[in-house]
Amino acid sequence: MQRETRGGWVYIMTNRYRGTLYVGSTTDLAQRMYEHREGRGSEFCDEHGLTRLVWAERAESIVDAKHHERRLKRWHREWKFALIEKENPDWDDLFGQLN
C-alpha cells in the first residue's frame, strides 16, 4: 500500500469557550472549515452548532494527521482544553487566519 504524501491537518472545533469539542482531520483545512460552517462537515458539528475553529496543527501527511486525530479523541476534555489554551488562551475563532 502506498503511503499518502500530501500534508494534513488535525483540528479542534467548538461552539463556545470550553464548550462541546470536535476533533477532526483533513488535507484542506480552509475547505473543511467552510463545509462545517455550511452544515456539511459532519452531522455532529451541525447538530451542536460547532463553527469555531480553536486549534489546528499541520501534519506531514494525512495518514499522520488521522493517527494524531485518533489519539486526541481518546484524550480527557481537560487535556484538550490545555492544548487549545496553550496556543489560543482566549478561544478565538481561527477561521479568519486561514489563507
N, C-alpha and C positions, 0 to 999 in steps of 0.2 A: 504494500500500500504506500502510495506517495504522500509525503507529509505536505500539508498546506503551507505555502511560503509567504502568503500575504500576511501583513500585520493584522492585529486585532485590538480590541478594546474590551475592558471589563468596566462596568459602570454600576452606580447605585442611584436609584431614583426614589423620591418620596413625595408626599403631599404637603408636608409641613415640617417644622422643626421637631426632630425626634418622633416623627410620625411613622406611618407604615412604610416599610422598606421593600424595594425590589432590586435584586441583583441580576444583571444580565451581561451578555457579551455579544459583540458584533464586529464586522470588518469595517463598517462605515458608521461612525458614531453620529455624525450630523443627520444622516438619513434615518437612522434608527430613532433618534430623539424626535424628529419630525413625525414619524409613524406613531410613536407613543402619544404625542400631543394631539394627533388627529384621531386617537382611539383605535388605531390599527396595529399597535405594537404588541400588545398582549391583553388578553381578557382581564388578567389580574390588575394591571395598571389602569385600564379603563374603568373597571368596577370600583377601584379605590381612589380614583382621581389623582393618580401619580403622574405628575407632569414636570416636577422639579428635578433636574439633574444636579446632584450634590457631590458626586465623586466619580472620577474616571481615571483609568490607568492604561497606558499603552502596553501591549504585549508584542513579542517578536513575531508571533503567528496566531492565527485564530485558534489553533489547537491549544497553544499555551493559554490563551485568553479563556477558553472553555474550561480548562483544568483549574485555573485560578477562580473562575466563577463558581465551580462546584465546591472548591474549598471555602470560599466566602459564604456560600449558602449554609454551610454547617456551623459557622461562627455564631456565638451568642450575640444578641442585639447590642449589648453594651460594647462589645469588641468592634462591631461595625460603627457604632456611634463614635468611638475613639478614632477609628480610621478616618472617618469623614472629618471630624473636628480637628485632626492634626493638620489637614490641608485647607479646610473650609470651616473655620470655627463658627461663622455666622449662618451656615447652611444656605448660602446664597445659591441662586439658580445659575449654574454654569453654562446653560444653553447659549446665552448671548456671546460667550467667549469662543464658541466653535467656529472654525473657518469653513 
